[in-house]
Amino acid sequence: MAQMERDYLSNFPTLSLPAAFSQPIYPKTMLRTLLSTIRRGPIIHQLRTPVLVSAIARPVRAFASTTTPLQEAPNDKRGEKVHFLGATSSYFVYEMKFIQNMEPIPTYRVMDQNGHVKVQQDELEVSKEMAVKIYKDMVTLNMMDLILYEAQRQGRISFYMTNYGEEAYMGSAAALQPEDVIFGQYREAGVLLYRGFTLDEFMNQCYSNEGDIGKGRQMPVHYGSKKHNFQTISSPLGTQIPQAAGAAYALKRAGRKNCVMCYFGEGAASEGDFHAALNMAATTKCPVIFFCHVTYDPYVTFFRSISRNNGFAISTPVIDQYKGDGIASRGIGYGIDTIRVDGNDVWAVYNATVAARKLAVEENRPVLIEAMTYRIGHHSTSDDSTKYRDRKEVERRELDNPITRLRKWLEVKGWWGEAEEGALRTDRKKEIMRSFNAAEKRKKPAVMELFTDVYDKLPPNLVEQQRELNELMEKYPEHYSTEAYAKGK
């Protein structure tokens, strides 16, 4: 703490005041006295953090200025270094210039579309066991998506959202530790699957039956699991992003050697919560990784002015959401370590997440990963994407399937073949259908569960509502059938 204060105070020069004052005033001395005073307070003493020091110093900072003349550098267009704390890497120039574009941010890739590794072999260190598990889980997720999507179309469940085309994010799940906290959006079921969430648990949640750990209170695909450190999904876009920053700050304060992973899409990045979260994470140095799925089509010019474009937030194309060099450029603007990766390359995602986690956990540095991928399926079962994008565009993107790419890599390694593929698909289909049929037969949660798990003791208004509901169900049994519910009510 003392070293931090010395580093901070070294930025303040002496202020010379008018001749009416016999002695100059030193902001260093004023600030040091102030800090010394508040340390003696019993409450403030408990909260001596960089955030508090910054908040206290801010009024002094606002009035601090220097009378030291600037030294121009002869024969050089650059002047001396800027002394403003908000632009510590800047320097003075004597030529006016508006900055519009910077060097394009590259997209990191490990293997090409044919599964051939393009980096040095020592840059990809994965075991056969992990690689095969990732592939099996990607295939399982894909098959589960197909069955549950068709189930919704048949009216057997109320809603569903697929992961088609984005399955390579499974690489990020493999790069994390089980104790790392996950804040997901809609398409991170694969993270839960990788962590051990069972097929029965997926099916029970989508059927909202008595086996659902959420007791049927959430829409289908809005999973959550305390056991697997996966926070319950929230429908409104972007709500999880500031929550993730706050959770990461809590981990830092608790001294935990873990990080928070927050998933979202470019649509959520257009919400104000995104900016508040990145700013908080940067200024408080939170161990959080922001993972943004960005859908794109390399066959379409990135910024051409047409209504159907490469990426969509539900049905809103990227061209109508933002300009600039994607989402990654925003991370740089907030002073956050940032990388853009091929989101269909599971090993690029894995390597980037391993490195990001190291920065977050060991150095308390937030990281932004922009994964360039493509949503093959409709946004949800409530959407028809053919209304706003060309089917041929989707067909092109289907050729760059992340599951197929990983399978080709496994085959090159000699770790996978036709026999293993056939056995996997046969076995997993049986397992998925068994869980599906079992979930469909289970009853709904008891009606009175509507009143549980919110308050430790029911408040008077809920007690009254519970009584009224009981009376109505007993008085009009023909209108309130309880046969489909557990415990009769």
N, C-alpha and C positions, 0 to 999 in steps of 0.2 A: 504493500500500500504506500509506504513512504517513498519507494522508488518511483511509483506511478505519479505521486504528487510532485516529486522533483522534476520528472520529465515534463509534466504539464506546466509547472511554474516557469520552466526555462524558456517557454514561448513568450513570456511577458517582459517587454523592455521597460526601462525607467520612463515615467511620464514627467516631463518638465512643465511646470505650471507658470503662470505669470509672475512677475517680480514681486507682487504683493505677498506671495508666499515665501517665507524665508528658506524653507527646505523642500526639496522635491518629494513627491509621493511615489512610493514603490508598490505597485499592485501585487508584487510577489509577497511583500510583507503583509499587506491587507488580507490576502487570500489565506496565507499561512495562519494568521491569527484567527480568522474565521473558522478554518478547519479545526484548529486546536480547540476552539470554544465548543463547537458542536460535538467533538468527540466525548466531551465530559457529560453530555446528556445521556441519560439511561436508555432512552428509546432509540435515538439516532445512532448511538454506539453500536446497536445491533444491526444497523442497516448500512454500515460503511461499505459501499460498493462503488465501482466506477460510475454507475448510473447516478448515484447520489452526489458524488463529487462533481460530476458534469453539471447536474442541475443547480448545485450551489454556486459553481463558478460562472454560470451563464450570465448573470447580471454584470459581473466584472468584465467578462469577455466582451459584452456588448459595448462597453464604454472604453475599452482599452484601444489605444491607437499608438502609432509611433511617429516621432518627429524626425527620425533619422533620415537624412536625404538618400534617395535612391541612387545607386551607383550604376551609371550606364556603362555597358560593355562596348568599348570601341571596336570597330570592324566586326561586329556581331549583331544580328537582329534581335537577339535575346537580351533582356535585361536581367536583373538579379532575381533570385527566387522570391515568390510571393510569400508573405508572412501571415496571410489570413488562414485561420484554422480550417475553414471550409474548403480550401483549395491548396493544400499543403504541397502538392506535386506540381503546381503551376509555376510559371515564370512570366515576367513582364515582356511584352513585345511592343513594337512601335509601328506595326502595320495592321490595320483593321481587317479582320477576316471572320466571316460566319462559317461555322462548322456544320456541315449537313451529313456527309457520309464518312464512315470510317472503313478500315480494311474489313472485308467480309469475314464473318466468323466461319471457320472450317467445320466440317462434319466428320467426327471421328468414326472410323470403321475398322474392324478387325478382319472380317471375312467378306468376300464378295457374294453375289447372289447365287453362285454355284457352290458355296460352302468352302472355298479355298481361302486359307489364312494368308493375309497380306502383310502381317507384321512379323517381327522376329519371334522365334519360337518361345523364347524366355519371357515374352510379353503376354503370353497366354498360359497360365498355370492352372489347369483344372484337372480334377481326377475323373476317371471313367465313371465312378459311382455317382458323382454330382452331375456330370453331363447327361447320363442316362436318366437320372431322376428328373432333371429339368425337362427333358424331352417327353418322358412319360406323362408328366403333369400337364405339359402343353397340349398333348394329344387328348388327355382326359378332359381338360377344360373345354377343348373344341367340341368333343362329343357331347358333353353335358350341355353346352350351349345349344347344339342342334336339337336335342331332345326336349329341353325346356322351352325353347322358342316355339317348336311345333305344338307343345302342350298348351301354350298360351293361345295359339291360333285355333286350337280345338276347344277353347273355353275351360280348360282344366285348371289353369292358374290365371291370375288377373293381369299379370304384367311381367315383362322380362327385358333384359338388355344383354346383348352378346359382347364377346371380346374379339370377334373375328378381325384378324389383321394386326392386332396389337399384342399378341401373346408373348412377344420377346421381352416384355417387361418382367417376365419370370426371372430373367437374369439378375435383376435388381433384388428380387426376393432372396436369391441364393447368396448374394453378397452381404446381406445383413445378418445380424445376430438375433436369436429368438427374443432377447430382451429389448431390442430396439422397438420403439413405438411407431405404429403405422396409422396415418390418417389418409384414408382412401377416398376416391370419388365413386364412380359407378363400375369401372371396368378393372378392378383389382382383385377379383375373385381368385385369380391365380396365386396371388400372394398368400391368401388364406389357405388355399389348397397346398401350397408348398410347405406351409407351417404346420400342417396336420389337421386342418378343419376337414371333417369327414364328409363323404357323399350324403350320408343320412342327415347331417346338419344343414348342408346346402338345400336339400329337398324339403326338409321340415320348415326352413325359413321361407322358401318360395311358396309353400302351401299354407303358411301361417297356421300350422296345426299345434296341438298341445305339446309336441316335441320341440317346437321352436323356442330357443333360449330367449328370444325377444317377446315371447307370448303373443305373437301375431299383431304386434302394434306397429310394425314397420311395413312399408311396401316390399314386395319381392325384390331380391338382389341388394337390399340395403342391409348387408351383413354387419355383424359385430361380434367380437369375442374377447372377453377379458383374459381368458386363458392364453390366447395367442397374441396379446398386446395389439389388437386391431380395434381401433375406435369405431363405434357404430357410424355407418355412412349417413350423411345428411343430404337430402334432395337439393336444396338451394345451392346454386353454384358458388363456390369459393369460400363457404363458411369454414371449411377445415383448414384453410391456409393460415389465418392468424391464430387459430387454435393450436396448430402445429408449432408455430413460433413460440407461443406461450408455454406449451408443454416442454419444448426444448430448453427454454430458460429455466423452467422448474428443475429439469434434469441437471442442468449446470449448477444451480444453487445447491442441489442435494449432493453434488459431487459424484454423480453416477457416470460411469464410463460407457455410456450408450448414447445413441442419437435418435432423432425423430425423422421418419421418412414421410413426406407429404406428396401425394399424387393428385394431379389435376390436369385439365386440358387447356387449350388456348382460349376457350370460351371463358373459363374461370379466371384466366389471366387478364381478361378485359374488365373484371370487376374491381372495385376500389379496394376490397379486402386484400387482394394480391399485393398491391403497392404498400399498404400499411404493414402487412406481414413481412415483406422483404426488408422494409426500412427498419422495423423492430429487430429482426434477426441480425441485420448488419450492425446496428448501433450497439446492441447488447451482446453481440458475438455468441449467438446461440448455436448449439450443435444440431443443426437441422439441414436436411437435404430436401430441396424442392425439386420434384420430378414432374416435368410438364410433357404430356403426350401432345405432339403437334401433328395433325394429319396433313399430308401433302401429296402431290402428284408430280414426279420429276418430268413427266411428259408435257406438263402445262407450264408456261412461263409464269414465274412466281407472282409477279405483280401486274399482270395484264388486266385491263379494265373490262372484265366481263362478269356477268352475274354468277355463272357457274365457275368455280375455281377449284383450287387444290384442297383446301382445308375448310372444315365446317364446325361451328359451335351449334350443334343440332342442325339447323338449316342455314345459318349465317356464314357466308364464305369469309375467308381470311381477309380478302380485299376490303370488306366492309367493317372489319374489326380494328385493324391497325396497319401502320406503315413501319418502315425501318427494318432492320435486320432481325426479324423474328422476335421471339420471347427472350432469347439468350442475351440480346443487347441490353435488355432491361436489368438483368442481373449485374452486368458490368457497371451500369449507371448507378446502382446502389452499392457498389464496392464489394460485390459478392463474387467469389470464385465461380466461374461459369464454364460449362462445356456443352457443346452440341454433339449429339451422337446419332448414328444410323439406328433408328428405333426398331428396325426389322432385323438387326444383327444382335442376337442374344449375348454374344461375347463382348461386343462394344458396350452394351448396357451393363454387363457384369463388371468389366474392367473399370468403367467410369464410376460405378457405384462403390466398388472396393476403394478406389482412390478418394472418392468424396467422403466416404465414411471415416477414413483415416484423418482427413483434414478436420472433419466435424468433431470427432471424439478426442483426438490428440491435441488439436490446436484451437478448439472452439471457433471454427470458421464455418459459417453457413455456405452452402453450395447450391447452385442451380444447374440442373441437368435438363437440357432440351432434347427430347427424343423425337426425331423426325420419322413418323410412321403414317399409317393410313387406316381409317375406320372402314373396313369392308362392309360390315352390316349396316342396317338401319340404326338410327340413334337409339330407338327402343321399339317395342311392339306398338307404340302409339304413333309411330312415324313411318312415312313412306318416302325414302330418300330419292326415289326416281323422279319426284316432283322438282327437285332442285339440283340434281347432278346427272350426268350422262351415264347410262349403263356401260358404255364402252370404256369410260374412265375407270369404273370399278373393275371391269374385266382385265384391264392392263395391270392394275395394282394387285390383282389376285395372282399374277405371275411371280411376284416377289413376296412369297408367303414365308413368314419367319419360321414356321414349323418345318416346311420343306427345306429351307436353307440349313437349319440345324441338323436335319436328318442326313442331308448330303455330307455335312461335316463329319458326322458320326460314322457314316459309311466309309469315307476316306480314311478315317482312323482305324477302321476294322472293328468298331465297337457295336455295329448294328447291321442288320440284314433283313431280308424278306421274311424269314422265319420268325424273328423277334417282332417284326411289325405286325404280322398276322395274329400272333398270339396276344400281343398287347391290345389290339383293337377288339378282338373277340372277348377277352377277359373283361376289359373295361366296360364294354357295352352291357355285359351281363350284370356287372356290379352297379352301374348307373341305373339300369332298369329295375333291379331289385330294390334299391333305395327309393326310386321314383314310385313304384307300386306300393311300397310300405307306407310312404308319406301320404299318398293319396287316400289310404284307408284309415288313417288316424283321425280322431275327432279334433274339432276346434278347441282352443283353450276355454276353460270355464268362463261363463259370462261375467261372473263376479270378479274375475281377474282384472276387469276394467278399473277396479278401484284399488288395486294393490301396487306395491313397489314404487310409489311416488312419495307418499308421506309415511313417516314412522307411525304416526297416529292420525287417523282420518279426521280432517276438519269438519265442523258441523254441516257445511253445505254439501259435502260429499256423502256424509252419513244420511242426510235427507234424500239425496238422489238415489242412493243405494236402496233405501227403504221403498221409495216410489217405484223403482224398477222391479223390485221383488213383488210388490202388490200388483202391478200391471201384468207380470208374467203369470201369476197365480189366478188373476181374474179373467184373463183372456188367453188361455192356453192354446186356443186354435190359431191365434195370431203370433204367438211367441213359442214356437216349437223349440224344445231344448234337446231333441234327440241327437243333433249333430255336434253337441257340445260336451266336453268332459264334465263329469260329476253332475250331469243333468242341467246345470245352470252355469 
